[in-house]
């Protein structure tokens, strides 16, 4: 269908088109004028983008994209709406009671019903490029819209504080229980350490180990010296036993040669023997001088033998004493080693117990620090949310929009009227031009009589000018 055909169709059914068009526009205009006016009050709240926690000193970023969406959901929550109902005391208004009875028949909670009605009239619009959230409240009373909008902002700030403080309060109670357990663990560890030190008489210092190590080294040195002395005594004893078979070899022993008394006695024996030799040359064996010299030699030799035997006994006694000393020092060295190992083992046990005490102390201190922080957070009545623009009573109604509704009704009326005309024409097709005859009937058009103008169809008396021609005699 061409535009010309469309215009011909609309003109042909202009009465129906005008009826539908003006009826819709009239109805929409009347409804717009009689519709109750709705006022919208807007409150703007800003969420700090770089808030710092005054307790921990860490950044608390609640203004992230996900955080803004969360805050918007908090504003439209039932909890916030209930706070608004309680703050404005809406449940005490008789009109709210009447509306509740009419809507629900008295079933359910009045406050919950009012809160749901408020949420139906609240719209939250987060800003895309900033940290500002706009709260719009619609009401038929402009003053009520402003009061409800401001109440929603205050309830939102209060709810945000509760969402931060309530978990901290629960954590505070939990931390108090944990601190009691940690304190008991610390006291138990300290008691075990004290009991062990008192039972084993352990001071827990490294000085004692150093002292015992010194004693061990001293005993070891003494043992080395005693072993050297024992080996020397054993060698002397071995030489003594070998020389015991020959009497003359005893006198050549180093101990005998190094003994000044024996050397003096040997000199006395040598002189006495020299004297005896001289006397034997002068006198006979029965001479008193000879007998006296022989008795002197014999006495000196007996005394020398006795002294040599005494030296041998001293060697044997020294060997026995050195062996006994080495045995005692070995026992003392073993005992000192055992003592040192015991002290080290006790020291290790003390270190383990002390480490348990230190660990329990650190856990208790960490728990105490965190408990203090959580307790302060539970008492912190501060928020990074502030009201940027409070709500005011609007002077102009936001709905209905008269000009917009009338303009929309004109457009819709035109479209609806045109669609109706097309529908009627589709059910009752007519030939309105030569083109329609050719298109629908397929009959060629030989000639077309032009439509007479309305002016041509009027009676002659309606013409204001005289006819161009007049018959003579008439």
DAFENLIN-V709966 format. One record per pair of residues at least 4 apart in sequence whose C-alpha atoms are under 8 Angstrom apart, sorted by sequence separation. I is the first residue (numbers start at 1). J is the second residue. D is the distance in whole Angstrom. If there is no record, write none. Layout:
{{I | J | D} {I | J | D}}
This chain:
{{1 | 5 | 6} {2 | 6 | 6} {3 | 7 | 6} {4 | 8 | 6} {5 | 9 | 6} {6 | 10 | 6} {7 | 11 | 6} {8 | 12 | 6} {9 | 13 | 6} {10 | 14 | 6} {13 | 17 | 6} {14 | 18 | 6} {15 | 19 | 6} {16 | 20 | 6} {17 | 21 | 6} {18 | 22 | 6} {19 | 23 | 6} {20 | 24 | 6} {21 | 25 | 6} {22 | 26 | 6} {23 | 27 | 6} {24 | 28 | 6} {25 | 29 | 6} {26 | 30 | 6} {27 | 31 | 6} {28 | 32 | 6} {29 | 33 | 6} {30 | 34 | 6} {31 | 35 | 6} {53 | 57 | 5} {54 | 58 | 8} {63 | 67 | 5} {64 | 68 | 6} {65 | 69 | 6} {66 | 70 | 6} {67 | 71 | 6} {68 | 72 | 6} {69 | 73 | 6} {70 | 74 | 6} {71 | 75 | 6} {72 | 76 | 7} {73 | 77 | 6} {76 | 80 | 7} {77 | 81 | 7} {78 | 82 | 6} {79 | 83 | 6} {80 | 84 | 6} {81 | 85 | 6} {82 | 86 | 6} {83 | 87 | 6} {84 | 88 | 6} {85 | 89 | 6} {86 | 90 | 7} {89 | 93 | 7} {92 | 96 | 8} {93 | 97 | 7} {94 | 98 | 6} {95 | 99 | 6} {96 | 100 | 6} {97 | 101 | 6} {98 | 102 | 6} {99 | 103 | 6} {100 | 104 | 6} {101 | 105 | 5} {102 | 106 | 8} {104 | 108 | 8} {108 | 112 | 8} {109 | 113 | 6} {110 | 114 | 6} {111 | 115 | 6} {112 | 116 | 6} {113 | 117 | 6} {114 | 118 | 6} {115 | 119 | 6} {116 | 120 | 6} {117 | 121 | 7} {118 | 122 | 6} {119 | 123 | 8} {127 | 131 | 7} {140 | 144 | 8} {141 | 145 | 6} {142 | 146 | 6} {143 | 147 | 6} {144 | 148 | 6} {145 | 149 | 6} {146 | 150 | 6} {147 | 151 | 6} {148 | 152 | 6} {149 | 153 | 6} {150 | 154 | 6} {151 | 155 | 6} {152 | 156 | 6} {153 | 157 | 6} {154 | 158 | 6} {155 | 159 | 6} {156 | 160 | 6} {157 | 161 | 6} {158 | 162 | 6} {159 | 163 | 6} {160 | 164 | 6} {161 | 165 | 6} {162 | 166 | 5} {163 | 167 | 7} {164 | 168 | 7} {165 | 169 | 6} {166 | 170 | 6} {167 | 171 | 6} {168 | 172 | 6} {169 | 173 | 7} {170 | 174 | 6} {171 | 175 | 6} {172 | 176 | 6} {173 | 177 | 7} {174 | 178 | 6} {175 | 179 | 6} {176 | 180 | 6} {177 | 181 | 7} {178 | 182 | 6} {179 | 183 | 6} {180 | 184 | 6} {181 | 185 | 6} {182 | 186 | 6} {183 | 187 | 6} {184 | 188 | 6} {185 | 189 | 6} {186 | 190 | 6} {187 | 191 | 6} {188 | 192 | 6} {189 | 193 | 6} {190 | 194 | 6} {191 | 195 | 6} {192 | 196 | 6} {193 | 197 | 6} {194 | 198 | 6} {195 | 199 | 6} {196 | 200 | 6} {197 | 201 | 5} {198 | 202 | 7} {205 | 209 | 8} {206 | 210 | 6} {207 | 211 | 6} {208 | 212 | 6} {209 | 213 | 6} {210 | 214 | 6} {211 | 215 | 6} {212 | 216 | 6} {213 | 217 | 6} {214 | 218 | 6} {215 | 219 | 6} {216 | 220 | 6} {217 | 221 | 6} {218 | 222 | 6} {219 | 223 | 6} {220 | 224 | 6} {221 | 225 | 6} {222 | 226 | 6} {223 | 227 | 6} {224 | 228 | 6} {225 | 229 | 6} {226 | 230 | 6} {227 | 231 | 6} {228 | 232 | 6} {229 | 233 | 6} {230 | 234 | 6} {231 | 235 | 6} {232 | 236 | 6} {233 | 237 | 6} {234 | 238 | 6} {235 | 239 | 6} {236 | 240 | 6} {237 | 241 | 6} {238 | 242 | 6} {239 | 243 | 6} {240 | 244 | 6} {241 | 245 | 7} {243 | 247 | 7} {246 | 250 | 7} {247 | 251 | 7} {248 | 252 | 7} {249 | 253 | 7} {252 | 256 | 7} {253 | 257 | 6} {254 | 258 | 6} {255 | 259 | 6} {259 | 263 | 6} {260 | 264 | 6} {261 | 265 | 6} {262 | 266 | 6} {263 | 267 | 6} {264 | 268 | 6} {265 | 269 | 6} {266 | 270 | 6} {267 | 271 | 6} {268 | 272 | 6} {269 | 273 | 6} {270 | 274 | 6} {271 | 275 | 6} {272 | 276 | 6} {273 | 277 | 6} {274 | 278 | 6} {275 | 279 | 6} {276 | 280 | 6} {277 | 281 | 6} {278 | 282 | 7} {279 | 283 | 6} {280 | 284 | 6} {283 | 287 | 6} {286 | 290 | 7} {287 | 291 | 6} {288 | 292 | 6} {289 | 293 | 6} {290 | 294 | 6} {291 | 295 | 6} {292 | 296 | 6} {293 | 297 | 6} {294 | 298 | 6} {295 | 299 | 6} {296 | 300 | 6} {297 | 301 | 6} {298 | 302 | 6} {299 | 303 | 6} {300 | 304 | 6} {301 | 305 | 6} {302 | 306 | 6} {303 | 307 | 6} {304 | 308 | 6} {305 | 309 | 6} {306 | 310 | 6} {307 | 311 | 6} {308 | 312 | 6} {309 | 313 | 6} {310 | 314 | 6} {311 | 315 | 6} {312 | 316 | 6} {313 | 317 | 6} {314 | 318 | 6} {315 | 319 | 6} {316 | 320 | 6} {317 | 321 | 6} {318 | 322 | 6} {319 | 323 | 6} {320 | 324 | 6} {321 | 325 | 6} {322 | 326 | 6} {323 | 327 | 6} {324 | 328 | 6} {325 | 329 | 6} {326 | 330 | 6} {327 | 331 | 6} {328 | 332 | 6} {329 | 333 | 6} {330 | 334 | 6} {331 | 335 | 6} {332 | 336 | 6} {333 | 337 | 6} {334 | 338 | 6} {335 | 339 | 6} {336 | 340 | 6} {337 | 341 | 6} {338 | 342 | 6} {339 | 343 | 6} {340 | 344 | 6} {341 | 345 | 6} {342 | 346 | 6} {343 | 347 | 6} {344 | 348 | 6} {345 | 349 | 6} {346 | 350 | 6} {347 | 351 | 6} {348 | 352 | 6} {349 | 353 | 6} {350 | 354 | 6} {351 | 355 | 6} {352 | 356 | 6} {353 | 357 | 6} {354 | 358 | 6} {355 | 359 | 6} {356 | 360 | 6} {357 | 361 | 6} {358 | 362 | 6} {359 | 363 | 6} {360 | 364 | 6} {361 | 365 | 6} {362 | 366 | 6} {363 | 367 | 6} {364 | 368 | 6} {365 | 369 | 6} {366 | 370 | 6} {367 | 371 | 6} {368 | 372 | 6} {369 | 373 | 6} {370 | 374 | 6} {371 | 375 | 6} {372 | 376 | 6} {373 | 377 | 6} {374 | 378 | 6} {375 | 379 | 6} {376 | 380 | 6} {401 | 405 | 6} {402 | 406 | 6} {403 | 407 | 6} {404 | 408 | 6} {405 | 409 | 6} {406 | 410 | 6} {407 | 411 | 6} {408 | 412 | 6} {409 | 413 | 6} {410 | 414 | 6} {411 | 415 | 6} {412 | 416 | 6} {413 | 417 | 6} {414 | 418 | 6} {415 | 419 | 6} {416 | 420 | 6} {417 | 421 | 6} {418 | 422 | 6} {419 | 423 | 6} {420 | 424 | 6} {421 | 425 | 6} {422 | 426 | 6} {423 | 427 | 6} {424 | 428 | 6} {425 | 429 | 5} {432 | 436 | 6} {433 | 437 | 7} {434 | 438 | 6} {435 | 439 | 6} {436 | 440 | 6} {437 | 441 | 5} {438 | 442 | 5} {452 | 456 | 6} {453 | 457 | 7} {454 | 458 | 7} {458 | 462 | 7} {459 | 463 | 8} {470 | 474 | 8} {1 | 6 | 7} {52 | 57 | 6} {53 | 58 | 5} {62 | 67 | 5} {63 | 68 | 6} {75 | 80 | 6} {76 | 81 | 7} {85 | 90 | 5} {86 | 91 | 8} {91 | 96 | 7} {92 | 97 | 8} {100 | 105 | 7} {101 | 106 | 5} {108 | 113 | 8} {126 | 131 | 8} {127 | 132 | 6} {139 | 144 | 7} {140 | 145 | 8} {196 | 201 | 8} {197 | 202 | 5} {244 | 249 | 8} {251 | 256 | 6} {252 | 257 | 6} {257 | 262 | 7} {258 | 263 | 8} {280 | 285 | 7} {285 | 290 | 6} {286 | 291 | 7} {400 | 405 | 8} {425 | 430 | 8} {431 | 436 | 5} {432 | 437 | 8} {436 | 441 | 8} {437 | 442 | 7} {438 | 443 | 5} {452 | 457 | 7} {458 | 463 | 8} {52 | 58 | 6} {53 | 59 | 6} {62 | 68 | 7} {74 | 80 | 7} {85 | 91 | 7} {90 | 96 | 7} {91 | 97 | 7} {100 | 106 | 7} {101 | 107 | 8} {126 | 132 | 6} {127 | 133 | 6} {139 | 145 | 5} {196 | 202 | 8} {197 | 203 | 7} {243 | 249 | 5} {244 | 250 | 6} {250 | 256 | 7} {251 | 257 | 7} {256 | 262 | 6} {257 | 263 | 7} {283 | 289 | 7} {284 | 290 | 7} {285 | 291 | 7} {431 | 437 | 6} {437 | 443 | 6} {438 | 444 | 6} {10 | 17 | 7} {52 | 59 | 5} {53 | 60 | 6} {126 | 133 | 4} {127 | 134 | 8} {138 | 145 | 6} {197 | 204 | 7} {243 | 250 | 5} {256 | 263 | 8} {283 | 290 | 6} {437 | 444 | 8} {438 | 445 | 7} {51 | 59 | 6} {52 | 60 | 6} {125 | 133 | 6} {126 | 134 | 6} {137 | 145 | 6} {437 | 445 | 8} {50 | 59 | 7} {51 | 60 | 5} {124 | 133 | 7} {125 | 134 | 5} {137 | 146 | 8} {50 | 60 | 7} {51 | 61 | 6} {100 | 110 | 7} {124 | 134 | 6} {125 | 135 | 6} {240 | 250 | 7} {243 | 253 | 8} {279 | 289 | 7} {280 | 290 | 6} {50 | 61 | 6} {51 | 62 | 8} {124 | 135 | 5} {125 | 136 | 8} {137 | 148 | 7} {279 | 290 | 6} {434 | 445 | 7} {49 | 61 | 6} {123 | 135 | 6} {124 | 136 | 6} {137 | 149 | 6} {48 | 61 | 8} {49 | 62 | 7} {50 | 63 | 8} {97 | 110 | 7} {100 | 113 | 7} {122 | 135 | 7} {123 | 136 | 5} {136 | 149 | 7} {240 | 253 | 7} {48 | 62 | 7} {49 | 63 | 5} {100 | 114 | 8} {122 | 136 | 6} {123 | 137 | 7} {135 | 149 | 7} {239 | 253 | 8} {276 | 290 | 7} {279 | 293 | 7} {434 | 448 | 7} {47 | 62 | 7} {48 | 63 | 6} {49 | 64 | 8} {122 | 137 | 5} {47 | 63 | 6} {121 | 137 | 6} {122 | 138 | 7} {121 | 138 | 5} {135 | 152 | 8} {276 | 293 | 5} {96 | 114 | 8} {121 | 139 | 7} {135 | 153 | 8} {275 | 293 | 7} {276 | 294 | 6} {91 | 110 | 7} {91 | 111 | 6} {273 | 293 | 8} {272 | 293 | 7} {273 | 294 | 8} {276 | 297 | 8} {91 | 114 | 7} {90 | 114 | 8} {272 | 296 | 7} {273 | 297 | 6} {272 | 297 | 5} {85 | 111 | 7} {269 | 297 | 6} {272 | 300 | 8} {82 | 111 | 7} {85 | 114 | 7} {82 | 112 | 7} {85 | 115 | 6} {84 | 115 | 8} {269 | 300 | 6} {268 | 300 | 7} {269 | 301 | 6} {82 | 115 | 6} {78 | 112 | 8} {81 | 115 | 5} {81 | 116 | 8} {265 | 300 | 7} {78 | 115 | 7} {81 | 118 | 7} {78 | 116 | 7} {81 | 119 | 7} {265 | 303 | 8} {266 | 304 | 7} {265 | 304 | 6} {78 | 119 | 8} {262 | 304 | 7} {76 | 119 | 6} {262 | 307 | 7} {76 | 122 | 7} {262 | 308 | 7} {76 | 123 | 8} {76 | 124 | 7} {75 | 124 | 8} {72 | 124 | 6} {256 | 308 | 7} {72 | 125 | 8} {72 | 126 | 7} {256 | 311 | 7} {255 | 311 | 7} {69 | 126 | 8} {251 | 308 | 7} {68 | 126 | 7} {250 | 308 | 7} {88 | 148 | 8} {72 | 133 | 7} {68 | 131 | 7} {88 | 151 | 8} {84 | 148 | 7} {87 | 151 | 7} {84 | 151 | 6} {63 | 131 | 6} {84 | 152 | 6} {81 | 152 | 7} {84 | 155 | 6} {80 | 152 | 7} {83 | 155 | 6} {240 | 312 | 7} {81 | 155 | 8} {80 | 155 | 6} {237 | 312 | 8} {80 | 156 | 6} {75 | 152 | 7} {75 | 153 | 8} {237 | 315 | 6} {80 | 159 | 7} {236 | 315 | 7} {237 | 316 | 6} {79 | 159 | 8} {75 | 156 | 6} {49 | 131 | 7} {74 | 156 | 7} {233 | 315 | 7} {237 | 319 | 7} {48 | 131 | 7} {233 | 316 | 8} {47 | 131 | 6} {46 | 131 | 6} {47 | 132 | 6} {74 | 159 | 8} {233 | 318 | 6} {234 | 319 | 6} {46 | 132 | 4} {233 | 319 | 5} {45 | 132 | 6} {46 | 133 | 6} {44 | 132 | 6} {45 | 133 | 5} {44 | 133 | 6} {45 | 134 | 6} {230 | 319 | 6} {233 | 322 | 7} {44 | 134 | 4} {45 | 135 | 8} {43 | 134 | 6} {44 | 135 | 6} {42 | 134 | 6} {43 | 135 | 5} {230 | 322 | 5} {42 | 135 | 5} {43 | 136 | 7} {229 | 322 | 6} {230 | 323 | 6} {42 | 136 | 4} {41 | 136 | 6} {42 | 137 | 6} {227 | 322 | 7} {40 | 136 | 6} {41 | 137 | 5} {226 | 322 | 6} {227 | 323 | 8} {230 | 326 | 7} {40 | 137 | 5} {41 | 138 | 7} {40 | 138 | 4} {39 | 138 | 6} {40 | 139 | 6} {226 | 325 | 7} {227 | 326 | 6} {38 | 138 | 6} {39 | 139 | 5} {226 | 326 | 6} {38 | 139 | 5} {39 | 140 | 6} {41 | 142 | 7} {38 | 140 | 5} {39 | 141 | 7} {40 | 142 | 7} {37 | 140 | 6} {38 | 141 | 7} {39 | 142 | 5} {223 | 326 | 6} {36 | 140 | 7} {41 | 145 | 5} {42 | 146 | 7} {40 | 145 | 6} {41 | 146 | 5} {39 | 145 | 7} {40 | 146 | 8} {43 | 149 | 6} {223 | 329 | 6} {42 | 149 | 7} {43 | 150 | 7} {222 | 329 | 7} {223 | 330 | 7} {41 | 149 | 6} {45 | 153 | 7} {220 | 329 | 8} {43 | 153 | 7} {219 | 329 | 7} {219 | 332 | 7} {220 | 333 | 7} {219 | 333 | 6} {216 | 333 | 7} {216 | 336 | 6} {215 | 336 | 8} {216 | 337 | 7} {212 | 336 | 8} {212 | 339 | 8} {213 | 340 | 7} {212 | 340 | 6} {209 | 340 | 7} {209 | 343 | 7} {209 | 344 | 7} {204 | 347 | 6} {202 | 346 | 7} {202 | 347 | 8} {200 | 346 | 8} {204 | 350 | 7} {197 | 350 | 7} {196 | 350 | 8} {193 | 350 | 7} {193 | 353 | 6} {192 | 353 | 7} {193 | 354 | 7} {190 | 353 | 8} {189 | 353 | 7} {190 | 354 | 8} {193 | 357 | 8} {189 | 356 | 6} {190 | 357 | 6} {189 | 357 | 5} {186 | 357 | 6} {189 | 360 | 8} {186 | 360 | 5} {185 | 360 | 7} {186 | 361 | 6} {182 | 360 | 7} {186 | 364 | 8} {182 | 363 | 7} {183 | 364 | 7} {182 | 364 | 6} {179 | 364 | 7} {179 | 367 | 6} {178 | 367 | 8} {179 | 368 | 7} {175 | 367 | 7} {176 | 371 | 7} {175 | 371 | 6} {172 | 371 | 6} {171 | 371 | 8} {172 | 374 | 6} {171 | 374 | 7} {172 | 375 | 6} {169 | 374 | 7} {168 | 374 | 6} {169 | 375 | 7} {172 | 378 | 8} {168 | 375 | 7} {168 | 377 | 6} {169 | 378 | 5} {168 | 378 | 5} {167 | 378 | 8} {165 | 377 | 6} {166 | 378 | 7} {164 | 377 | 8} {165 | 378 | 5} {164 | 378 | 8} {165 | 379 | 7} {165 | 380 | 7} {161 | 381 | 7} {161 | 382 | 7} {161 | 383 | 6} {160 | 383 | 8} {157 | 383 | 7} {157 | 385 | 6} {157 | 386 | 8} {153 | 387 | 7} {150 | 390 | 6} {150 | 391 | 6} {149 | 391 | 6} {147 | 391 | 7} {146 | 391 | 5} {147 | 392 | 8} {146 | 392 | 5} {146 | 393 | 5} {145 | 393 | 7} {146 | 394 | 8} {143 | 392 | 8} {144 | 393 | 8} {143 | 393 | 5} {142 | 393 | 5} {143 | 394 | 8} {142 | 394 | 6} {142 | 395 | 7} {56 | 373 | 7} {55 | 373 | 6} {55 | 376 | 7} {55 | 377 | 7} {51 | 384 | 6} {48 | 384 | 5} {47 | 384 | 6} {48 | 385 | 6} {47 | 385 | 5} {46 | 385 | 6} {47 | 386 | 7} {45 | 385 | 7} {46 | 386 | 6} {45 | 386 | 6} {46 | 387 | 6} {45 | 387 | 4} {46 | 388 | 6} {44 | 387 | 6} {45 | 388 | 5} {43 | 387 | 7} {44 | 388 | 5} {45 | 389 | 7} {43 | 388 | 8} {44 | 389 | 5} {43 | 389 | 6} {44 | 390 | 7} {43 | 390 | 5} {44 | 391 | 8} {42 | 390 | 8} {43 | 391 | 5} {42 | 391 | 5} {41 | 391 | 6} {42 | 392 | 7} {41 | 392 | 6} {41 | 393 | 6} {41 | 394 | 6} {40 | 394 | 7} {39 | 394 | 6} {39 | 396 | 7} {40 | 397 | 7} {39 | 397 | 5} {40 | 398 | 6} {38 | 397 | 6} {39 | 398 | 5} {37 | 397 | 6} {38 | 398 | 6} {39 | 399 | 7} {37 | 398 | 7} {38 | 399 | 5} {37 | 399 | 6} {38 | 400 | 7} {37 | 400 | 6} {36 | 400 | 8} {35 | 400 | 7} {32 | 400 | 6} {32 | 401 | 8} {33 | 402 | 7} {32 | 402 | 6} {29 | 402 | 7} {32 | 405 | 7} {29 | 405 | 7} {28 | 405 | 7} {29 | 406 | 6} {28 | 406 | 7} {29 | 409 | 8} {25 | 406 | 7} {28 | 409 | 6} {25 | 409 | 5} {24 | 409 | 7} {25 | 410 | 6} {24 | 410 | 8} {25 | 413 | 6} {21 | 410 | 7} {24 | 413 | 6} {22 | 413 | 7} {21 | 413 | 5} {20 | 413 | 7} {21 | 414 | 6} {21 | 416 | 7} {20 | 416 | 7} {21 | 417 | 6} {20 | 417 | 5} {18 | 417 | 7} {17 | 417 | 5} {16 | 417 | 8} {17 | 418 | 7} {17 | 420 | 8} {17 | 421 | 6} {16 | 421 | 7} {10 | 418 | 7} {13 | 421 | 7} {10 | 421 | 7} {9 | 421 | 8} {9 | 425 | 8} {8 | 432 | 7}}
